[in-house]
């Protein structure tokens, strides 16, 4: 029984152990930032590698906590993203006063996401969700002296508190209607009565806030712009991915009886998300804001994948998120390096970037090609499978509009590429020296972008794992 | 169980929820906005306790959920107030209209 506990909760326990170890390092004698960063990156590497060994399927605490191979894979994706972000923020954190606190906050949110993904009960889900958002708001304020940073944190904490209040009201109605909080039991009690649908709508809007689908996206761009780059990339990749993983499993398992209802809602949500995300991305000049709107548009495509049937939907969403982790983090890696050294964050500053920094230019170009979905990169295959999954219900209008929007998105992604390669600039960004860890992170991302697309094994593996859902 | 019927309690909690939402949208003072969010969370608490007591008295799921909501609301308020204090240091105001550097 006790061995069960340790094996099933292994990934959570490793993260908790790292958090406690860092607390002791904080209490101990002063260390240089370099030694702390090397230690933390080593620990995160251990965390990522240990996720691959000795995993078992099982249920703990009377269905509060469940784990299976797909959930383990999802947690590994999050650990990998955390490792890459940590390596990329090396040059920013090297001179920062509060390195350990930064990692304490981010690792707490990672722990919350792990519990959220594994939850089999609405209470556990809510606790994981809060653990993954409250420390993140504090992390958004990590540039304590910058005005924008505190403004971003304020916007984030108020909108996330509002969204969790909506979510909770929905949960309370679902509880009132079904009398249970356990996922597997809720689905047997649900029907098409108005109370159930109202509860579901409130839950859905809580989710939509967290993944920044369109009517609920207004906080996203401001928070992404104001927060430090490392936190922005964490927000746009890790926290969004975690909520999407849960969203998929909740829709397909808990709310399966309401499938007809949520199909229509997802239809509307995904369309306006793609269109509004694209239109606003066209006019941005700040790089972080630009990536914020591009990530909103990507969420729209993910919602199309979710609206398909269960197995193909789950597989395509997990596969796309794996690719999205690589491509978005490659773009953010370059942005964070440039911003840490020069403080420049505008797209205009990147004009003639290729003349001074050819390597970084190629990294960001490949990343933007993958985000746009240009064939040799993985982003194309990711979007292809999402649209395939979405088309399984035979709603071709949705697919046509999504495909047209991909053309629009080419314009704004390639505009950046044009600025980097073709435009002239009086004062281009000077040649940057790239420290080892960020360089390694960029190599990992670029390899990931190319390899995950070309190896069909990856998709087949994810597809076989999502069969049981 | 005689006395107040369940529907009356649900009227109360729904009214409280939307009063809180209205307050959040109209108030410009950040502390007041936080108080509005607390109102919304408390209406959820009322919901949970009422459902538990009237409909499913054999298990205590709802009551436990309420305890967790109260705890997390306190944590959320602590972080939010810390952020607001830090914002006050740089902006010298806790009016949301003054913290509007980033738009569109």
Interface residues (C-beta under 8 A of the other chain):
Chain A: X122 X123 X126 X127 X130 X134 X135 X137 X138 X141 X144 X145 X146 X147 X148 X150 X151 X152 X153 X154 X157 X158 X161 X162 X164 X165 X168 X169 X171 X172 X173 X175 X176 X179 X180 X181 X221 X222 X225 X226 X280
Chain B: X17 X20 X21 X24 X30 X33 X34 X37 X40 X41 X43 X44 X47 X48 X51 X55 X56 X61 X62 X64 X65 X68 X69 X72 X75 X76 X79 X80 X82 X83 X84 X86 X87 X90 X91 X96 X99 X100 X101 X102 X103 X104
